[in-house]
Amino acid sequence: MLGVQGKLLTGSLTAFCILVIACGATPQENTSPRSASEPLSVESALPPTDETAANQLNTSPRHGEWVDITLPGSNVSISTWVVYPERSDPAPVVLVIHEIFGLSDWVRGVADQFAAEGFIAVAPDLLSGMGPNGGGTASLGQRDNAVATIRNLAADERERRLD
């Protein structure tokens, strides 16, 4: 049986693998404004940095919205950031799981970048309801508070939020 550290490592590796697999997936059609013959620059293909994420989110032409998803069999809602690509045909979906720092602007920026590549990006705030007044990552303030909250989360609750 895995201990807490083993489960954290397994969960982190699983999230990383999902992210890598999603990065390799190709949407059926990308209806972005650039022409197919125009090469995609490395800078535009990369997600934002921690410093540029907030600006990217504020200037993004893509539609992003908060959606509350109720955990099955409970009254706990997970606040989830969903970003839609600029396309009218059906789009593949990628799940973006945040690291120990919570659902930061950087993670939301990564979701926006997936949408720029033609995916619907879904990024749940797994700290929903755990902050002051029932808030999530944003209500915890400092990054260290999010880290402490995740580290103190019981293993069964962590697994329930990931399932």
Protein Blocks (a to p, Z undefined) as FASTA:
>chain_A
ZZfklmmmmmmmmmmmmmmmmmmpccfbdcbfbdfklccdfklmpccdfklmmmmmmmpc
bdcdddddddehiabdcdddddddddfbdcddddddddfkopafklmmmmmmmmmnopac
ddddfkgokaghhiafklnopaklmmmmmmmpcfklmmmmmZZ
